[in-house]
Amino acid sequence: MVQGYTTRKSLLDQVQAGNEEAWREFYRKYRGMIVAIGRNRHLSEEECDELLQDVMRIFWKRMERFTYDPDKGKFRGYLSRITHYAAMKKWHQRGPETVAEECIPEEYSDEVDRALMEEYESFVLKEALKELKAELSPEVYEAFYLSTIQNRPIQEVASVVGKTPNNLYNIRSRCLEKLRAIINRYRENGLE
């Protein structure tokens, strides 16, 4: 459901060239994904903030020798791997084990990228649904959730919530529009 995480090679080139605006765009583009991976690794909010800084620092250090190669996979897969390893290191700092930064592989497979993006998308959807629920009446949210998220048959939902099928189609349409707007706002601003 969440899209818009395709990295332009030109953005990476500008970041490597030291363009501050490009670095800010890079930071805005990926902070939500990094924090979401940290949250899904059960890191505290403080640890997620530290994770974000750690990942940016690691990428900054690797940037001089980094050359994006699409044949190795998508860039976000590479950054997701850095994030995963940094999150595990942060998590293990609570105990005796550590994960060395040097263990981060240079290849960035689509399989890892896909799994991490699915995890991030699930997190974004969950957060967007919480926000949507706060905006709606309990009855409208229940009708939307049952008919759209749980994908129950319209007739069944109509009998449970006491609405006509036409009402349910209208509720679904309006709620999906609001949900898309919330997710688009997350994409633009980064989910924190």
C-alpha positions in Angstrom: 0.0 0.0 0.0 2.8 2.4 0.8 4.8 3.5 -2.2 7.2 6.3 -3.1 10.4 4.8 -1.7 12.1 4.5 -5.1 15.5 6.2 -4.8 16.7 8.3 -7.7 20.3 7.7 -8.6 20.6 11.5 -9.0 19.5 12.0 -5.4 22.3 9.7 -4.3 24.8 11.4 -6.5 23.8 14.8 -5.1 24.1 13.4 -1.5 27.6 12.1 -2.3 28.5 15.5 -3.8 27.7 17.1 -0.4 24.4 18.8 -1.5 22.7 19.8 1.8 19.2 20.0 0.3 19.6 16.5 -1.2 20.8 15.2 2.2 17.7 16.8 3.8 15.5 15.2 1.2 17.2 11.8 1.7 16.7 12.1 5.5 13.0 13.0 5.1 12.5 10.2 2.6 13.9 7.5 4.8 13.4 8.5 8.4 9.9 7.0 8.6 11.1 3.6 7.3 14.1 3.6 9.6 12.0 4.4 12.7 9.3 1.9 11.7 11.9 -0.9 11.5 13.2 0.1 14.9 9.7 0.1 16.4 9.0 -3.3 14.8 12.2 -4.5 16.5 10.7 -3.4 19.8 13.0 -0.5 20.4 11.8 2.3 22.6 11.1 5.8 21.1 14.5 7.0 22.4 16.2 4.0 20.9 14.4 4.6 17.6 15.7 8.2 17.6 19.2 6.9 18.2 18.7 4.2 15.5 17.9 7.0 13.0 21.1 8.8 13.8 23.1 5.6 13.8 21.8 4.6 10.3 22.4 8.1 8.9 26.0 8.0 10.4 26.7 4.6 9.0 25.5 5.5 5.6 27.4 8.8 5.7 30.6 6.9 6.5 30.0 4.4 3.7 28.9 7.0 1.2 32.4 7.9 0.0 33.0 4.3 -1.2 29.3 3.5 -2.1 28.4 3.1 -5.7 24.8 2.3 -6.4 24.5 -0.8 -8.5 20.9 -1.6 -9.5 22.0 -5.2 -10.4 22.6 -5.8 -6.6 19.0 -4.7 -5.8 17.1 -1.6 -4.8 18.8 1.0 -2.7 16.2 0.9 0.0 17.0 -2.8 0.4 20.6 -1.8 1.1 19.5 0.9 3.6 17.0 -1.5 5.1 19.8 -3.9 5.7 21.9 -1.2 7.4 18.8 -0.4 9.5 18.2 -4.0 10.4 21.7 -4.5 11.6 21.9 -1.3 13.5 18.5 -2.1 15.2 19.8 -5.5 16.2 23.0 -3.9 17.5 20.9 -1.5 19.5 18.6 -4.2 20.8 21.5 -6.4 21.7 23.2 -3.5 23.6 20.6 -4.4 26.3 22.5 -7.7 26.7 25.9 -9.2 26.1 25.7 -9.8 22.3 26.5 -7.2 19.7 26.3 -7.0 15.9 29.3 -5.6 14.2 28.8 -2.9 11.6 31.3 -4.7 9.4 28.8 -7.6 9.1 26.5 -5.6 6.8 26.7 -7.2 3.4 27.3 -5.0 0.3 24.7 -6.8 -1.7 21.1 -5.9 -1.1 18.7 -8.6 -2.2 15.1 -7.9 -3.3 13.9 -10.6 -0.9 15.2 -8.7 2.2 13.9 -5.4 0.7 10.5 -6.9 0.1 10.2 -8.3 3.6 11.3 -5.1 5.3 9.0 -3.0 3.1 6.1 -5.3 3.8 6.9 -4.8 7.5 7.1 -1.1 7.1 3.9 -0.9 5.0 2.1 -2.9 7.7 3.3 -0.5 10.4 2.2 2.5 8.3 -1.2 1.0 7.7 -1.7 0.3 11.4 -0.7 3.9 12.3 -2.9 5.3 9.6 -5.9 3.2 10.8 -5.4 4.5 14.4 -5.5 8.1 13.1 -8.5 7.3 10.9 -10.3 5.7 13.9 -9.8 8.8 15.9 -11.4 10.9 13.2 -14.5 8.8 12.8 -17.5 7.8 15.0 -17.1 4.3 16.4 -20.1 3.1 14.3 -18.6 4.4 11.0 -15.1 3.0 11.8 -16.6 -0.4 12.7 -18.5 -0.5 9.4 -15.4 0.5 7.5 -13.1 -1.9 9.3 -15.4 -4.9 9.0 -16.2 -4.3 5.3 -12.8 -3.1 4.0 -10.0 -4.3 6.3 -11.5 -7.6 7.3 -13.2 -7.9 3.9 -16.4 -9.4 5.2 -19.4 -9.7 2.9 -21.4 -6.4 2.7 -24.7 -8.1 3.6 -23.1 -9.6 6.8 -21.6 -6.2 7.8 -24.9 -4.5 7.0 -26.7 -6.7 9.4 -24.1 -6.3 12.2 -23.9 -2.5 12.0 -27.5 -1.8 11.0 -26.7 0.1 7.8 -27.8 -0.5 4.2 -25.3 -1.9 1.7 -25.4 1.5 -0.1 -24.5 3.2 3.1 -21.6 0.8 3.5 -20.3 1.5 0.0 -20.4 5.2 0.7 -18.6 4.7 4.1 -16.0 2.6 2.4 -15.4 5.1 -0.3 -15.1 8.1 2.1 -12.9 6.2 4.5 -10.6 4.9 1.9 -10.1 8.4 0.6 -9.3 9.6 4.1 -7.0 6.7 4.7 -5.1 7.3 1.4 -4.7 11.0 2.4 -3.2 10.0 5.8 -0.8 7.6 4.1 0.2 10.2 1.5 0.9 12.6 4.3 3.1 10.0 6.0 5.0 9.5 2.7 5.6 13.3 2.3 6.5 14.0 5.9 8.0 10.7 7.0 6.2 8.7 9.7 7.6 9.3 13.1 
